[in-house]
């Protein structure tokens, strides 16, 4: 929020597991790290570790591979367990939204649109449709707003002027796993 990013949603799946899990709310990164440390010699991939890794840095980076202000790999010591993180963006330098087309994965479903600047402590569980998109940079146009409302309707997350912000966020985040 206004330069102060606080993690509130993490979605992931384990190796050889198609089930996508999620943790939501402040402290989700701790729940995630507690889940990851259950795995022997854990290695976690983020697509843009330079962004996501910042939320984990406060838990103690013991090793990092940096180049041109980008984090390519890092190891965090969490509750006595070393967790390795890698950046898939360094391996596949393209947006996640292009992966379906790049790898012939078929239809990618709903068009991705997310009001990053809308979510905060007051809006992370329930949102007001008419307020969404105003704070984006640049502000959303009518087509973007309509796409957002269409996604909410398809997912049955809208009730009059209110929408389930938590479930929409989890839906959006799961598409990146």
ChimeraX attribute file (.defattr): number of C-alpha atoms within 10 A of each C-alpha:
attribute: neighborCount
match mode: 1-to-1
recipient: residues
	/A:1	11
	/A:2	6
	/A:3	6
	/A:4	6
	/A:5	11
	/A:6	16
	/A:7	16
	/A:8	18
	/A:9	20
	/A:10	19
	/A:11	20
	/A:12	20
	/A:13	14
	/A:14	13
	/A:15	9
	/A:16	6
	/A:17	7
	/A:18	10
	/A:19	10
	/A:20	13
	/A:21	14
	/A:22	17
	/A:23	17
	/A:24	20
	/A:25	15
	/A:26	14
	/A:27	13
	/A:28	18
	/A:29	19
	/A:30	14
	/A:31	14
	/A:32	18
	/A:33	17
	/A:34	14
	/A:35	11
	/A:36	19
	/A:37	18
	/A:38	10
	/A:39	12
	/A:40	10
	/A:41	11
	/A:42	13
	/A:43	16
	/A:44	19
	/A:45	15
	/A:46	19
	/A:47	20
	/A:48	19
	/A:49	23
	/A:50	19
	/A:51	13
	/A:52	15
	/A:53	21
	/A:54	14
	/A:55	14
	/A:56	21
	/A:57	14
	/A:58	10
	/A:59	14
	/A:60	13
	/A:61	17
	/A:62	13
	/A:63	13
	/A:64	15
	/A:65	12
	/A:66	12
	/A:67	8
	/A:68	5
	/A:69	8
	/A:70	14
	/A:71	21
	/A:72	21
	/A:73	21
	/A:74	23
	/A:75	22
	/A:76	22
	/A:77	17
	/A:78	18
	/A:79	11
	/A:80	8
	/A:81	18
	/A:82	19
	/A:83	21
	/A:84	19
	/A:85	22
	/A:86	23
	/A:87	21
	/A:88	17
	/A:89	17
	/A:90	15
	/A:91	10
	/A:92	11
	/A:93	10
	/A:94	13
	/A:95	11
	/A:96	15
	/A:97	13
	/A:98	10
	/A:99	15
	/A:100	13
	/A:101	11
	/A:102	11
	/A:103	8
	/A:104	8
	/A:105	9
	/A:106	10
	/A:107	8
	/A:108	13
	/A:109	9
	/A:110	14
	/A:111	13
	/A:112	13
	/A:113	14
	/A:114	17
	/A:115	18
	/A:116	14
	/A:117	15
	/A:118	20
	/A:119	20
	/A:120	14
	/A:121	12
	/A:122	9
	/A:123	14
	/A:124	20
	/A:125	17
	/A:126	17
	/A:127	20
	/A:128	16
	/A:129	19
	/A:130	11
	/A:131	11
	/A:132	20
	/A:133	22
	/A:134	15
	/A:135	14
	/A:136	13
	/A:137	10
	/A:138	8
	/A:139	13
	/A:140	17
	/A:141	10
	/A:142	10
	/A:143	9
	/A:144	17
	/A:145	19
	/A:146	12
	/A:147	15
	/A:148	23
	/A:149	18
	/A:150	15
	/A:151	19
	/A:152	19
	/A:153	13
	/A:154	11
	/A:155	14
	/A:156	13
	/A:157	17
	/A:158	21
	/A:159	12
	/A:160	7
	/A:161	10
	/A:162	14
	/A:163	21
	/A:164	20
	/A:165	21
	/A:166	20
	/A:167	18
	/A:168	23
	/A:169	21
	/A:170	17
	/A:171	14
	/A:172	17
	/A:173	17
	/A:174	17
	/A:175	15
	/A:176	14
	/A:177	16
